[in-house]
């Protein structure tokens, strides 16, 4: 078989070079200056082992190629060019038939290409690629794979067992690629799509610690969408029969790695990038299946604008993007759907109320299926003391150990609930967000919001241990001194009941009253009569009336628990707020700290 490779970018040129070096017939369709350089001088092909000049046969267009009946057409262009390629090649003469009678191999990212090819070609093969390659300068391509230039998980689309696939795989292996034939190509393509969602981040902002979390949140959003679409993506490293380290990037002297394929497109100034078929694929599936995708939509839009404006890679500013706020709440209907998906969230049951020590008993009597019981006093707080308060923030190592016991992994989504309108569960929501877990939500309405859906009793099955790594500081906190001065420049909300704020009673702490300058904002007013959060508009109006629209906002309560609920309500209203963790239990234990009483700040 001869391979006619359409698209001489990094992937197409690498495959062509390797096939040619292995003595397998190939012709590379390369246009513009890149094609002219290769035709005139040969392809400068760089590997970690050194440079080679590969004189691969080149054609500039379909008109220059006479197709034969035993040719294989390989499409290696960017996805945005797929339709143009299919139109140009599908109905050209090929032996006694047309090109659409030939097998076509789609070597591209995203989920669109194989489907598009199937409209014309009867036999469509595709691949999920692990191929660190770079093409920026005309006539030059770098394949940075350490021991092999790349890995292809190859399959027929949508399914099938055409024997030509085995022959193609054998040729690619002879060309020194790692090849695994897979029966469920879509799952492998989806696994690669999740990895490719970060290409937009790399192209716009570069690879830095500050953008790592953004890429993770994009993938989490993508997983939710794929689950709704009924697609269970493969973890490429874990599921591969080939050790993926053989194609991990290795340095090439004098040829630093440029970055993702999207970054390379931006660097070449082509005016076109594949974001519409990577992040945009998640946006499309989300719209089809009713799953919001604000983060991928924002990155898709900003990347398209960067390409149209000719911006340099890495020159964008995160502040230029109106990044959506992480969702705070999840409905019972949506939670039920997610629990039946391939990537269900971790469920945390946080039954706790002041004066009620029987949270675990309530859990045993009935909890959401698969939920893990979380003890607020011992797992969501450090040891109490007069100096730090009744529920100080836990040690981050202890919180991480607990989160792993609950089954939280690096890519997990988490849903917390309780039986008191989320007044306790919000502590888990806030702590995990503070520690860097991006996708944490509260079941709106708590246990009552679950309605008459089935519950589970008893201890349940212990979860598989997680591997999450927690780092503090992702949400703001105030020290006692910062809480004291905040009312002078912003709004300090007291989330306790009004009688405690006014100093009429104090059932727990040593002194009654409130922090001077603080505004009374009882947490119970965040909820409607059915125990669900009030609407964003209602909450926004409430907090604006309390002064939370002007300057910084912070919240405290008795011990930092129900204040987390207030911060969740503020987040629903689109207002950022800091937590004073020590709250009144710390303040009232300091004799030198003044206490105000009465209804006024």
C-alpha positions as CSV (number, residue, x, y, z in Angstrom):
1,X,0.0,0.0,0.0
2,X,1.0,3.6,-0.7
3,X,0.1,6.2,1.8
4,X,-1.1,9.6,0.5
5,X,-0.8,11.9,3.4
6,X,-2.8,15.1,3.1
7,X,-1.4,17.7,5.5
8,X,2.3,18.4,6.1
9,X,2.0,19.8,9.5
10,X,3.9,18.3,12.5
11,X,1.9,15.0,12.6
12,X,1.6,14.5,8.8
13,X,5.3,15.2,8.2
14,X,6.4,13.0,11.0
15,X,4.3,10.1,9.8
16,X,5.5,10.6,6.2
17,X,9.1,10.8,7.3
18,X,8.9,7.7,9.4
19,X,7.1,5.7,6.6
20,X,9.6,6.9,4.0
21,X,12.6,6.0,6.2
22,X,11.1,2.5,6.7
23,X,10.9,2.0,2.9
24,X,7.1,2.2,2.8
25,X,5.7,4.1,-0.2
26,X,4.3,7.5,0.7
27,X,3.5,10.8,-0.9
28,X,3.1,13.9,1.2
29,X,0.7,16.7,0.2
30,X,2.4,19.9,1.3
31,X,1.5,23.4,0.1
32,X,2.9,26.8,0.4
33,X,6.5,27.6,1.4
34,X,6.7,24.5,3.6
35,X,5.9,22.3,0.6
36,X,8.3,24.2,-1.6
37,X,11.1,23.8,0.8
38,X,10.6,20.1,1.2
39,X,10.3,19.6,-2.5
40,X,13.5,21.6,-3.2
41,X,15.7,20.7,-0.2
42,X,14.1,17.7,1.5
43,X,12.5,17.7,5.0
44,X,14.8,18.6,7.9
45,X,13.6,16.1,10.4
46,X,14.7,16.4,14.0
47,X,14.6,13.6,16.6
48,X,16.2,13.5,20.0
49,X,18.8,11.1,18.4
50,X,19.7,13.7,15.8
51,X,18.8,15.4,12.5
52,X,18.0,13.7,9.2
53,X,17.3,15.1,5.8
54,X,14.4,13.1,4.5
55,X,13.6,13.4,0.8
56,X,10.0,12.3,1.0
57,X,8.0,12.5,-2.2
58,X,5.9,15.7,-2.2
59,X,2.9,16.9,-4.2
60,X,1.3,20.3,-3.9
61,X,-2.3,19.3,-4.6
62,X,-4.6,16.4,-5.6
63,X,-4.1,17.2,-9.3
64,X,-0.5,16.1,-9.0
65,X,-1.3,12.6,-7.6
66,X,-2.7,9.7,-9.6
67,X,-4.5,7.6,-7.1
68,X,-4.4,3.8,-7.3
69,X,-6.9,1.2,-6.0
70,X,-4.6,0.1,-3.2
71,X,-3.7,3.5,-1.9
72,X,-4.6,4.6,1.6
73,X,-5.6,8.2,2.1
74,X,-4.4,9.8,5.3
75,X,-5.8,13.1,6.5
76,X,-3.5,15.0,8.9
77,X,-4.7,18.5,8.5
78,X,-6.2,20.5,11.4
79,X,-9.9,19.7,12.0
80,X,-11.1,23.0,10.7
81,X,-9.7,22.1,7.3
82,X,-11.3,18.6,7.2
83,X,-14.3,19.4,5.1
84,X,-12.2,21.2,2.5
85,X,-9.9,18.2,2.2
86,X,-12.8,15.7,1.9
87,X,-14.4,17.8,-0.8
88,X,-11.1,18.0,-2.8
89,X,-10.2,14.3,-2.6
90,X,-13.4,12.2,-2.2
91,X,-14.5,11.9,-5.8
92,X,-11.2,11.9,-7.6
93,X,-10.4,9.0,-9.8
94,X,-8.7,6.1,-8.0
95,X,-8.0,3.1,-10.2
96,X,-11.4,2.1,-11.7
97,X,-13.2,3.8,-8.9
98,X,-13.0,7.0,-6.8
99,X,-11.0,8.0,-3.7
100,X,-14.1,7.4,-1.5
101,X,-13.7,3.7,-2.2
102,X,-10.3,3.8,-0.6
103,X,-9.8,3.5,3.2
104,X,-9.2,6.8,4.8
105,X,-7.2,7.3,8.1
106,X,-8.0,10.5,10.1
107,X,-5.1,11.5,12.2
108,X,-6.6,14.5,13.9
109,X,-7.8,15.7,17.3
110,X,-11.4,16.1,18.3
111,X,-14.5,14.0,17.6
112,X,-15.7,15.5,14.3
113,X,-13.4,14.2,11.7
114,X,-14.3,10.5,11.4
115,X,-18.0,11.3,11.4
116,X,-17.4,13.9,8.6
117,X,-15.4,11.3,6.6
118,X,-18.0,8.7,7.0
119,X,-20.4,10.8,4.9
120,X,-18.3,10.1,1.9
121,X,-16.0,7.2,2.7
122,X,-17.3,3.7,3.4
123,X,-14.2,2.7,5.3
124,X,-13.0,5.2,7.9
125,X,-10.2,4.6,10.4
126,X,-9.1,7.0,13.1
127,X,-6.6,7.3,15.8
128,X,-6.1,8.8,19.2
129,X,-2.5,10.3,19.0
130,X,0.3,10.6,21.5
131,X,2.8,12.3,19.3
132,X,4.8,15.3,20.7
133,X,5.7,17.1,17.4
134,X,6.4,20.6,16.4
135,X,6.2,22.5,13.1
136,X,6.9,26.2,13.1
137,X,9.5,26.9,10.5
138,X,8.9,25.9,6.8
139,X,10.8,22.8,5.8
140,X,11.5,21.7,9.4
141,X,9.6,19.3,11.7
142,X,10.7,18.1,15.2
143,X,9.4,14.8,16.6
144,X,10.3,14.9,20.3
145,X,9.2,11.4,21.3
146,X,11.9,9.9,23.5
147,X,12.2,6.4,22.1
148,X,9.5,6.4,19.5
149,X,8.1,9.4,17.6
150,X,4.6,8.6,18.7
151,X,1.8,6.2,19.7
152,X,-1.4,5.6,17.8
153,X,-4.4,3.9,19.3
154,X,-6.0,2.9,16.0
155,X,-9.5,1.8,15.2
156,X,-12.3,1.6,12.7
157,X,-15.1,4.2,12.9
158,X,-17.8,3.7,14.2
159,X,-16.8,0.0,14.5
160,X,-15.8,-2.9,12.3
161,X,-13.0,-5.3,11.6
162,X,-11.8,-4.4,8.1
163,X,-8.5,-6.4,7.6
164,X,-6.8,-3.4,6.0
165,X,-6.6,-1.9,9.5
166,X,-4.2,-4.7,10.6
167,X,-2.0,-4.1,7.6
168,X,-2.0,-0.3,8.2
169,X,-1.0,-1.0,11.9
170,X,1.8,-3.3,10.7
171,X,3.2,-0.6,8.4
172,X,3.1,2.0,11.2
173,X,4.9,-0.3,13.6
174,X,7.5,-0.9,10.9
175,X,7.9,2.9,10.8
176,X,8.7,2.8,14.5
177,X,5.4,4.0,15.9
178,X,3.7,2.3,18.9
179,X,0.4,1.1,17.6
180,X,-2.5,-0.5,19.5
181,X,-5.7,-1.5,17.7
182,X,-8.7,-0.5,19.8
183,X,-12.4,-1.6,19.3
184,X,-13.9,1.5,20.9
185,X,-12.2,4.3,19.0
186,X,-14.6,7.0,20.2
187,X,-13.7,6.4,23.9
188,X,-10.0,6.8,23.0
189,X,-10.6,9.9,21.0
190,X,-12.6,11.4,23.9
191,X,-9.8,10.6,26.3
192,X,-7.4,12.6,24.0
193,X,-10.0,15.4,23.6
194,X,-9.9,16.0,27.4
195,X,-6.2,16.4,27.3
196,X,-6.5,18.7,24.3
197,X,-8.8,21.1,26.1
198,X,-5.8,22.6,27.7
199,X,-4.3,23.5,24.3
200,X,-6.2,26.8,24.4
201,X,-4.7,27.7,27.8
202,X,-1.2,26.9,26.6
203,X,-1.7,28.9,23.4
204,X,-3.1,31.9,25.1
205,X,-1.3,32.1,28.5
206,X,1.6,29.6,28.4
207,X,2.3,26.8,30.8
208,X,2.5,28.2,34.2
209,X,1.4,27.2,37.7
210,X,-1.4,29.8,37.6
211,X,-2.9,28.3,34.5
212,X,-2.7,24.6,35.6
213,X,-5.9,24.9,37.6
214,X,-7.7,26.5,34.6
215,X,-6.8,23.5,32.5
216,X,-8.0,21.1,35.2
217,X,-11.3,23.0,35.4
218,X,-11.8,22.8,31.6
219,X,-11.3,19.0,31.7
220,X,-13.7,18.6,34.6
221,X,-16.3,20.5,32.7
222,X,-15.5,18.3,29.7
223,X,-16.0,15.1,31.7
224,X,-19.4,16.3,32.8
225,X,-20.4,16.9,29.2
226,X,-19.1,13.6,27.9
227,X,-20.9,11.8,30.7
228,X,-24.1,13.4,29.7
229,X,-23.5,12.4,26.1
230,X,-23.0,8.8,27.2
231,X,-19.3,8.8,26.3
232,X,-16.9,7.2,28.8
233,X,-13.4,8.6,27.9
234,X,-10.4,6.3,28.3
235,X,-7.5,7.3,30.5
236,X,-4.8,6.9,27.8
237,X,-1.9,6.3,30.1
238,X,-3.7,3.8,32.3
239,X,-5.5,1.9,29.5
240,X,-2.7,1.8,27.0
241,X,-1.0,-1.6,26.3
242,X,2.0,0.4,25.2
243,X,4.2,2.2,27.7
244,X,3.4,5.8,26.9
245,X,6.7,7.0,28.3
246,X,8.4,5.8,25.1
247,X,6.8,8.8,23.4
248,X,7.1,11.3,26.1
249,X,8.9,14.5,25.0
250,X,12.7,14.4,25.1
251,X,14.9,17.5,24.4
252,X,16.3,18.1,21.0
253,X,19.5,20.3,21.2
254,X,18.8,23.7,19.6
255,X,15.2,23.0,19.1
256,X,13.2,23.9,22.2
257,X,9.7,22.5,22.3
258,X,7.2,25.1,21.1
259,X,4.1,23.8,22.9
260,X,0.7,22.4,21.9
261,X,-0.4,22.1,18.3
262,X,-2.8,25.0,18.9
263,X,0.1,27.2,20.2
264,X,2.1,26.2,17.0
265,X,-0.8,27.4,14.8
266,X,-1.0,30.7,16.7
267,X,2.8,31.0,16.3
268,X,2.6,30.5,12.5
269,X,0.0,33.2,12.3
270,X,-2.4,31.1,10.2
271,X,-5.4,33.0,11.4
272,X,-7.1,29.7,12.2
273,X,-6.9,27.4,15.2
274,X,-8.7,24.2,16.1
275,X,-10.4,25.5,19.3
276,X,-13.8,25.3,17.7
277,X,-13.3,21.5,17.4
278,X,-11.7,21.0,20.8
279,X,-13.2,23.3,23.4
280,X,-16.0,23.9,20.9
281,X,-16.7,20.2,20.8
282,X,-17.4,20.3,24.5
283,X,-19.6,23.4,24.0
284,X,-21.5,21.6,21.2
285,X,-22.1,18.5,23.2
286,X,-23.1,20.5,26.3
287,X,-25.7,22.4,24.3
288,X,-27.1,19.2,22.8
289,X,-27.4,17.5,26.2
290,X,-28.3,20.5,28.4
291,X,-25.0,20.8,30.4
292,X,-23.6,24.3,30.8
293,X,-20.1,24.8,29.5
294,X,-19.2,28.4,30.4
295,X,-15.5,27.8,30.8
296,X,-14.9,26.0,27.5
297,X,-17.1,28.5,25.8
298,X,-15.0,31.4,27.2
299,X,-11.7,29.8,26.1
300,X,-13.1,28.9,22.7
301,X,-14.1,32.5,22.1
302,X,-10.9,34.1,23.4
303,X,-8.7,31.7,21.3
304,X,-10.7,32.5,18.1
305,X,-10.2,36.2,18.7
306,X,-6.5,35.7,19.3
307,X,-6.1,33.9,16.0
308,X,-8.1,36.5,14.1
309,X,-6.1,39.3,15.6
310,X,-2.7,37.6,15.0
311,X,-1.8,37.7,18.7
312,X,1.5,36.0,19.7
313,X,1.3,32.8,21.8
314,X,1.3,33.4,25.5
315,X,0.5,37.1,25.2
316,X,-3.1,37.0,26.5
317,X,-4.0,38.1,30.0
318,X,-6.2,36.0,32.2
319,X,-7.9,39.2,33.2
320,X,-9.1,39.7,29.6
321,X,-11.4,36.7,30.0
322,X,-14.7,37.0,31.8
323,X,-14.2,33.6,33.4
324,X,-17.5,32.1,34.7
325,X,-17.9,31.5,38.4
326,X,-17.9,27.9,39.5
327,X,-21.5,26.7,40.1
328,X,-22.4,26.5,43.7
329,X,-25.6,24.4,43.6
330,X,-26.8,21.3,41.9
331,X,-30.4,20.2,41.6
332,X,-31.6,16.8,42.6
333,X,-32.5,15.9,39.0
334,X,-29.0,16.9,37.7
335,X,-27.3,15.0,40.6
336,X,-29.4,11.9,39.9
337,X,-28.3,12.1,36.2
338,X,-24.6,12.5,37.2
339,X,-24.7,9.6,39.7
340,X,-25.8,7.4,36.8
341,X,-22.9,8.6,34.5
342,X,-19.5,7.1,33.9
343,X,-18.0,9.8,36.2
344,X,-20.3,10.2,39.2
345,X,-19.5,12.9,41.8
346,X,-18.2,12.1,45.3
347,X,-21.1,12.5,47.7
348,X,-20.5,13.9,51.2
349,X,-23.1,13.6,53.9
350,X,-22.4,16.3,56.5
351,X,-25.1,15.9,59.1
352,X,-24.3,18.3,61.9
353,X,-26.2,20.8,64.0
354,X,-25.3,22.8,67.1
355,X,-26.4,20.7,70.1
356,X,-27.1,17.5,68.0
357,X,-24.3,14.9,68.4
358,X,-26.1,12.3,66.4
359,X,-25.1,13.1,62.8
360,X,-23.7,9.7,62.1
361,X,-26.8,8.0,63.4
362,X,-28.9,10.1,61.1
363,X,-26.6,9.1,58.2
364,X,-27.0,5.3,59.0
365,X,-30.8,5.8,59.1
366,X,-30.8,6.9,55.5
367,X,-28.5,8.7,53.1
368,X,-28.0,9.3,49.4
369,X,-26.7,6.1,47.7
370,X,-23.0,6.0,47.7
371,X,-22.6,9.0,50.1
372,X,-19.7,9.1,52.6
373,X,-20.3,10.4,56.1
374,X,-18.2,13.4,57.0
375,X,-17.8,14.4,60.7
376,X,-17.7,18.2,60.8
377,X,-16.1,18.5,64.3
378,X,-13.2,16.1,63.6
379,X,-12.7,16.2,59.8
380,X,-13.8,19.7,58.8
381,X,-12.2,21.5,61.7
382,X,-9.0,21.5,63.8
383,X,-9.0,21.0,67.6
384,X,-11.0,23.8,69.3
385,X,-9.3,26.3,71.6
386,X,-10.1,29.7,73.1
387,X,-7.2,31.1,71.0
388,X,-8.5,29.8,67.7
389,X,-12.2,29.2,68.2
390,X,-14.5,26.3,68.2
391,X,-14.0,25.2,64.6
392,X,-10.6,26.5,63.4
393,X,-9.5,25.5,59.9
394,X,-8.0,22.0,59.9
395,X,-4.4,21.2,59.2
396,X,-4.1,20.9,55.4
397,X,-2.4,17.5,55.6
398,X,-5.2,16.2,57.8
399,X,-7.9,17.6,55.4
400,X,-6.1,16.0,52.5
401,X,-6.0,12.6,54.3
402,X,-9.7,12.9,55.0
403,X,-10.5,13.9,51.5
404,X,-8.6,10.9,50.2
405,X,-10.6,8.7,52.6
406,X,-13.8,10.1,51.1
407,X,-12.6,9.0,47.7
408,X,-11.8,12.4,46.2
409,X,-9.4,12.2,43.3
410,X,-7.6,14.9,41.3
411,X,-10.4,15.1,38.7
412,X,-13.3,14.4,41.0
413,X,-16.4,16.5,41.2
414,X,-17.9,16.7,44.7
415,X,-21.5,17.2,46.0
416,X,-22.1,17.9,49.7
417,X,-25.5,17.9,51.5
418,X,-27.0,17.7,55.0
419,X,-30.5,17.7,56.5
420,X,-30.5,21.4,57.5
421,X,-30.6,23.4,54.3
422,X,-26.9,22.9,53.8
423,X,-26.0,25.0,56.9
424,X,-23.4,22.4,57.7
425,X,-22.6,21.0,54.3
426,X,-21.5,24.5,53.2
427,X,-18.5,24.1,55.5
428,X,-17.3,21.1,53.4
429,X,-18.1,23.1,50.2
430,X,-16.0,26.1,51.4
431,X,-13.1,24.0,52.8
432,X,-12.6,22.0,49.6
433,X,-12.9,25.0,47.4
434,X,-10.4,26.8,49.7
435,X,-8.0,23.8,49.4
436,X,-8.2,23.8,45.6
437,X,-10.9,21.3,44.6
438,X,-12.5,23.2,41.7
439,X,-15.8,21.4,41.3
440,X,-17.7,21.3,44.6
441,X,-21.4,21.9,44.8
442,X,-24.2,21.8,47.3
443,X,-27.4,19.7,46.7
444,X,-29.9,22.5,46.7
445,X,-32.4,21.8,49.4
446,X,-30.2,19.2,51.1
447,X,-31.6,15.8,51.9
448,X,-35.2,17.1,51.7
449,X,-34.4,18.3,48.1
450,X,-33.7,14.7,47.1
451,X,-37.5,14.1,47.5
452,X,-38.8,10.6,47.4
453,X,-35.9,9.1,45.5
454,X,-34.4,6.0,47.1
455,X,-32.0,6.3,50.1
456,X,-29.4,3.9,51.3
457,X,-29.1,2.7,54.9
458,X,-26.2,1.4,57.0
459,X,-22.6,2.0,56.5
460,X,-22.5,1.5,52.8
461,X,-19.4,0.4,50.8
462,X,-16.2,2.2,51.6
463,X,-15.0,4.3,48.7
464,X,-11.9,3.7,46.7
465,X,-9.1,5.9,48.3
466,X,-8.6,9.1,46.4
467,X,-5.3,10.8,45.4
468,X,-6.3,14.5,45.6
469,X,-3.5,16.9,46.5
470,X,-4.8,19.9,48.5
471,X,-3.2,23.3,48.7
472,X,-4.7,26.1,50.9
473,X,-5.5,29.6,49.8
474,X,-7.8,29.3,46.9
475,X,-10.5,31.3,48.8
476,X,-9.8,34.3,51.0
477,X,-9.7,34.3,54.8
478,X,-9.3,37.0,57.4
479,X,-7.3,37.0,60.6
480,X,-8.8,38.4,63.8
481,X,-7.0,41.7,63.2
482,X,-8.2,41.9,59.6
483,X,-11.7,41.3,60.7
484,X,-11.5,44.1,63.2
485,X,-10.6,46.8,60.6
486,X,-12.6,45.5,57.7
487,X,-15.9,47.4,58.5
488,X,-14.0,50.7,58.0
489,X,-13.4,49.9,54.3
490,X,-16.0,47.3,53.4
491,X,-18.8,45.1,54.8
492,X,-18.4,42.5,57.6
493,X,-21.5,40.3,57.8
494,X,-22.6,38.5,61.0
495,X,-24.4,35.3,59.9
496,X,-25.7,34.4,63.3
497,X,-29.3,34.7,64.4
498,X,-30.4,38.2,65.1
499,X,-30.8,37.7,68.9
500,X,-27.2,36.6,69.2
501,X,-26.0,39.5,67.1
502,X,-27.9,41.9,69.3
503,X,-26.5,40.3,72.4
504,X,-29.9,39.2,73.8
505,X,-28.6,35.7,74.3
506,X,-25.4,33.7,73.8
507,X,-25.9,30.0,74.3
508,X,-22.3,28.9,73.5
509,X,-19.6,31.6,73.6
510,X,-18.3,33.5,76.7
511,X,-19.6,36.9,75.7
512,X,-22.7,38.2,73.9
513,X,-22.8,40.8,71.2
514,X,-21.1,41.3,67.8
515,X,-17.9,42.7,66.3
516,X,-18.1,46.5,66.2
517,X,-19.1,47.6,62.7
518,X,-20.5,44.2,61.6
519,X,-23.9,44.1,59.9
520,X,-26.5,41.5,61.0
521,X,-27.2,39.1,58.1
522,X,-28.8,35.9,59.5
523,X,-27.9,32.8,57.5
524,X,-31.5,31.5,57.6
525,X,-32.5,34.4,55.3
526,X,-30.5,32.9,52.5
527,X,-33.1,30.1,52.1
528,X,-36.6,30.0,50.8
529,X,-39.5,28.3,52.6
530,X,-38.7,24.9,50.9
531,X,-35.1,25.0,52.2
532,X,-33.6,25.8,48.8
533,X,-31.4,28.8,48.2
534,X,-33.3,31.9,47.2
535,X,-32.7,33.0,43.6
536,X,-29.6,34.9,42.5
537,X,-31.6,38.0,42.0
538,X,-33.2,37.8,45.5
539,X,-29.9,37.1,47.1
540,X,-28.2,39.9,45.2
541,X,-30.9,42.4,46.3
542,X,-30.6,41.2,49.9
543,X,-26.8,41.6,50.1
544,X,-26.9,45.0,48.3
545,X,-29.3,46.3,50.9
546,X,-26.8,45.1,53.5
547,X,-24.0,47.1,51.8
548,X,-22.2,44.2,50.3
549,X,-22.0,45.9,46.9
550,X,-19.4,48.5,48.2
551,X,-15.9,47.4,48.9
552,X,-14.6,44.1,50.2
553,X,-17.0,41.6,51.9
554,X,-16.3,39.1,54.7
555,X,-18.5,36.9,56.8
556,X,-18.3,35.4,60.3
557,X,-20.7,33.5,62.5
558,X,-20.3,31.6,65.8
559,X,-17.4,29.3,64.8
560,X,-17.0,29.7,61.0
561,X,-19.5,27.0,60.0
562,X,-22.7,28.8,59.0
563,X,-20.6,31.7,57.7
564,X,-19.6,29.3,54.9
565,X,-23.3,29.1,54.0
566,X,-23.4,32.8,53.7
567,X,-20.4,32.8,51.5
568,X,-22.1,30.2,49.3
569,X,-25.2,32.5,49.1
570,X,-23.0,35.4,48.2
571,X,-21.4,33.4,45.5
572,X,-24.8,32.5,44.1
573,X,-25.5,36.2,43.9
574,X,-22.1,36.8,42.1
575,X,-20.4,38.4,45.1
576,X,-17.0,37.3,46.4
577,X,-16.5,37.2,50.1
578,X,-13.8,36.2,52.6
579,X,-14.3,34.0,55.7
580,X,-13.2,35.0,59.2
581,X,-12.7,31.4,60.4
582,X,-12.2,32.2,64.1
583,X,-15.6,34.0,64.2
584,X,-17.3,35.0,67.4
585,X,-16.0,32.0,69.3
586,X,-12.4,33.3,68.9
587,X,-13.3,37.0,69.2
588,X,-15.3,36.7,72.4
589,X,-12.5,34.8,74.1
590,X,-10.1,37.7,73.7
591,X,-10.9,40.1,76.6
592,X,-9.2,43.0,74.8
593,X,-11.6,42.8,71.9
594,X,-14.7,45.0,72.2
595,X,-18.2,43.7,71.8
596,X,-21.1,45.8,70.5
597,X,-24.7,45.0,71.4
598,X,-28.0,46.1,70.0
599,X,-29.4,46.2,66.4
600,X,-26.9,48.6,64.9
601,X,-23.4,47.9,63.7
